[in-house]
Amino acid sequence: MELFRKKARGELIPKIKSFRSGSVPRLMVWAEPFRKAYWDANFVHITGGLCPLPCKVEYDRRKINTTDAILIAVRETKDRETVTKSLSPRDPNQPWIGLAFNPPNMANAIFKTKFRHYNQLFNRTMTYRRDADIVFLHGFIASKEDAKLLPRTWVIPPKMKIKNDSRKLAVAFISNCNAMSKRLLYSQKFQKYAPLDIYGRCGNLKCGGSMYVIHRYNATEDQCLQIAGEGYLFYFAFENNFCKDYISEKAYNLLHYSIVPVVRGSANYSSVLPPNSYIDANNYSPKELADRLLYLQAHPQEYRKYLGWKKYFQPSTVGGAMVLCHLCTRLYDPDFYEYKLYEDFDDWFVEKSHCLAGLDF
């Protein structure tokens, strides 16, 4: 956000004088196997000219000598040797950025990633972790004043205001029925004490299909999210993993509606969501949570206090696109090219993520 403030005040943003291929930095994306449609969807803000500072994305590995940094998708690498052989000889002045959108236990379960093979490989990291060199967020909240500095496509206008509240109690979208966080089990226990509609493969209600980045879905226009945002008082934004700092798009996709998220994960939600804007299920057993939501349903004035933050803050669901723009910005920073090496990437990303099987309830 400070970048936008500086641009608005006309202040000088630090830049390096020149790049390998001209006045704009160039980034190479490395993944094996390479899925062009997937990466095109991720970089839509960069290629569409929507970033505060421009950069170019390169897929052709023959142009490695003209790229300023290399973004390596950790979960989509076969092994260390494949990476090093493809990108050899290595240029010490060309940062290798280890990219991980998801927690390490997901990559282990789905892609069989062996993170220890990547020790002493990356100079920079780009993950959801708050201590990464580039932090990947699935959404963000800005003050109303700061929102004036954002690109128009990043500002999500608030949806309808509910006057006569006849909405159902709670809704959830769950398609991973065996998530390590045991979110389905918690939800099913909640259903013993209060109504909860579950959409997706794990529930008895269906709406739409999968919503992944490659589908280029728009959270503000999706009909299924609209049904939830306009038809319910609460939505369950339960994460599939309990890992340090991990918050997925679930926490942000409905914030522009007059609905209250019920979160459950290992992140510090108070650091990313406005005060009194959510209910943390970690503080309640399923029965206690049911009692709390039913109480708020019966006391509309108390419920509306959870929506008061909307007077002062503006939500956005373009966190993924924004942070990739932030990657472009970092490429202008001389400090980004200073020597650094993740000696024990496995320890940093796996052990220090403190992933749990799920909290007791």
N, C-alpha and C positions, 0 to 999 in steps of 0.2 A: 504494500500500500504506500510506503514511503516513496517509491518510484513515481507514483501518480502525483503525489504531493509536489515532488520536485519538478515534474514536468509542468504542472499547473502554475508553479511560482516562477517558471522559467530558469530554474537553477541548472547548472552544469552537471550532467550525469557522467561519472568517470567512464572513459573509454580508452581502449588501447589504440594506438595510432593506425595500425593496419592489420589486416588478416591475410591468411595464406592466398586467398583468391579475390582480394579486393576490399571494399569498404564494409562489407557485410559478412559476419562469421558464418561458417558452414559446418553443419553437424552431420556426421554419418551415423546411421542406425544399423546395428549389427544384431541379427537374430538367426537362429538355425533350428528348425526351418523358418524361412522368411515368408510372412503373410502380408503382402502388400496392401490388401484391402483393410486389414486391421490397423496397420501403421498409418495409412492415409486418413483413417477415421480419427486416430489419436492426434494427428498434427493438423487438423482442419483449421484451427485458429492461426497457426503459423503460416500455412500455405495460403490462407485467405486474407492475409494482411491485417489481422485483428490484434496483433501484439504491439505493445508500446515501443519496443525496439525490435527491428526485424532480424531474422536469421533464415538461413536456407537449410533444407533437409536433403541429404544425399543418400541414396540407396546403392549406388554403383561402387563396388569395392575397388574398382580400378582407379578411382579418383581419390584414394586414401591420402595421397600426398598433398592434396589441396583442401583437406578438411581440417578444421581447427580442433575438433574434439570428436570422440567416438562414444556413442551411447550403446551399451551392451545389455541386452535383455537377459537377465540372469536365468530366469526360468525356461527360456527358449534356447539355451545353449546345450549342445549334446555333451560336451566335456571341455575341459580347459585346453587340451591339445588342439581341438577344432578351432577354438578362438585364436590362439596364438599363431597357429599355422596360417590361418586365413589372413591375419593382420600383420604378419611379419614382413620385414624387420620392424621392430617397435621403435617409434620415435619418442624419446623421453620428454619432448616438449609438447606432446599431443595427449591431453588427459583422456584416460579411459574411465567412463562413468558407468558404474554398476547400477542398473535399473531394476527395481522390484516393486511392482504395483501392489502385490498381495503379501500376506504374512508368510514366513518361511515354512510353517507346517502345511499350508495349502500347496506350496510348490513341491514339497516333499511327497505329499499324498497323490497329487495329480501328475506332476512332471518328473518325479523321482530325482529332483535336483540334489546334487551332493555339494553343499556349499563349501566344504573344506577344500575342494579342488580349486577354489577361487581365491585362496589366501595369497597375498602379495601380488594381486593382479590389478586391483582397481585403485585409481588415484582419487576418485570422487564417488559419492553415492547419491542416488536419487530414489527415495522410498517414502512411505507414509510416516516413518519415524521422525520425531521432532529434532533429533540430533543428526539427521542426514545433511549432506552439503546442499541438497535441493529437496525441500519437503513437498511431497505429493499429497494434496488434499482433494477430496471429492466434492468439496463445496466450501463456502466461506460466508462469513457475516461481516458486513461493513456498516459503519454508522451512516446515517442519512447524509451527513455532510461529505464523508469520504465517497459515498456512492455516486456523487455528482462528478467525480473524477474518473469513474470507470467507463470503459467502452459501453456503448448502448446495448450491445448484445449480451453483456454480462449482467445487466440490471434486470432483475425479475420483478415485474409489477405485482403487487399483492392481488390475490383473487378475492372472490365475493366475501362480504361480511355477513355473517349469519345473524338474523334478527329473531325470528321465531324458531327456536332451536328444537327440532324434532329428529335430530340425527341419532343413529345407532351409537352404541357405546364405543367399540374398538374394532380395529381391523389389522390384519397382518398379511404380508406376502412372503410365503416360505416355499421354496422349491428344492432346497437341499435338506433332505429329511434326516441326514445323519451328521449334521454339523457338530464339530467338536464342542461348541458352546452349549449344546443341548437346548437350543432355543425352542425346538418343537416340543420337547418334553415340558419345558416351563409353560409354554402356551397352552398345552393340553391340560395341565394341572390348573391353570387359570380358568379354563372353560368350565371347571367343576363349580365355580363360584360366581361367574359373571359371563355374559355373552361376549364372544370374540369370533368374528368372521375371518377365516383363513383362506386366502386365495393362493393358487399355485399347486404344484404337484403334491404338496403335503396336506392340502386342505380339500374340502368338498366344493369349493367355489372356483370357477375358472374365469379368467379374463385376459385376453391378449396372449402374448408370447414372451420369450426371453428378452431382457433389456440389457444388452451388453454394448460396449462402446462401438463394436463393429456394426451394430444395427442403427447407430446414429440417432437414437431416440431422443426426444425432447421432453424433459420432465414436466415442462409447463404446458405441454399440449397433449400428453398421453392420456387417453380416455380412461384407462384403468386407474391411474393415479388421480384423475379427476373424480371418479366414483368415490375413491377413498377420501379425498380432500373435502368433498362437499357432502358426503353422506355419513361421516363418523366424527366423534368427538376426539378420539385418540387413535394413534397408529403405533404399532410395535416396530421400532427400529432396532431389532436385536441383531447383533453381529454374529457371523458364523464362527468367529475365532476370538478368544480372549488373548490378545497380544498387545504389548505396550504400544500406546499411541494409535492403534488401528481403529479408524472410523471409516466406514464405507459410505457410498452415496445414499444409503437408506436414511441416514440422519438428516439429509438435506433435501431430498426430492420433494417433500411436501411442505416445507417451511413457508412457502408463499401462500398457503391456504390458512384458513382459520381453524387449525387443528393442532393438537398438542402431541409431540412425539414422546413415546415411552422408550427410553434407551436402555441397552444392556450390553456392556463390553468392558474392556480394560483401560480405555482411554480416560483422560481427564476431561470430561465433557465441559466442565466449567471454564476451561481455557479456550474453547472453540464455539460454544453456544452462549447466547445471552442469558443473564441471570433470570431465574424463575420462568424459563421458556420450555422446560422439559421435566419429565419425571424419570428418575433413575431407578430402574427395576432392581438393581443390585441391593437397594436398601429395603426391599420388601420380599417376603415370601409370596408365592402366587396368590394365596388367600388374602394376605395383607394388601397386595396391589389391587386385587378385585374390590376390596372394601374401600380403598382410597378412590378409585375411579368411579365407583357407584356413588360415593359421597359427593364428588365433584359434579357428577351428572345431576344429582338432586339439588345442588346448590350452585346455580348458574353464575352468581356473582363471584363465588370463589373460583370457579372454572375460568372466567374471563380474565382473572389476574395473570393466568399463564399466557395470555395473548397481549399483555400490555407492552411488551418489548417492541412490538411492531411500530410503535410511535417513534422509536429512536433508532432502529436498526433496519438494514436492508439485506435480505438473504439472496444468495446466488447459488445456482447449481452447476456452474461452469468451472468448478475447481480444477478438474483434470486439465481442461484446455488452458486455464489460467496458469497453472504451474508449469506447463510446457512452454508457455510464453516466458515464465520466469527463468527457465533454462536458457532461452535466448538471451535474456538480460545478463545472466551470469557469464555468458561468453564474452561480454564486453569488459568484464572486471579483470584487471591484471592479476589480482590475488588468486583467481581461479586456476591460473596456470603455474602457480608456485608448486614446488615439489611436495607431494604428500602420498603416502601409500598405506592402504589398509592391510597391515601385516597379517592379521587374523580376522578375515572377513567372516568366517564361520562363527567365531566368538562374538563379534560385534552384531551380526544380523540375526543369528539363531539364538545363542545363549542369552544375549542381552535384550532380546525381544520378550523374554519371560512369558512365552505362550503357555496357557493353562488349558486343561481339558474342559473347563467350565466351573463356575462358582457353585457352591452348594446352595440349595434353596428348599 
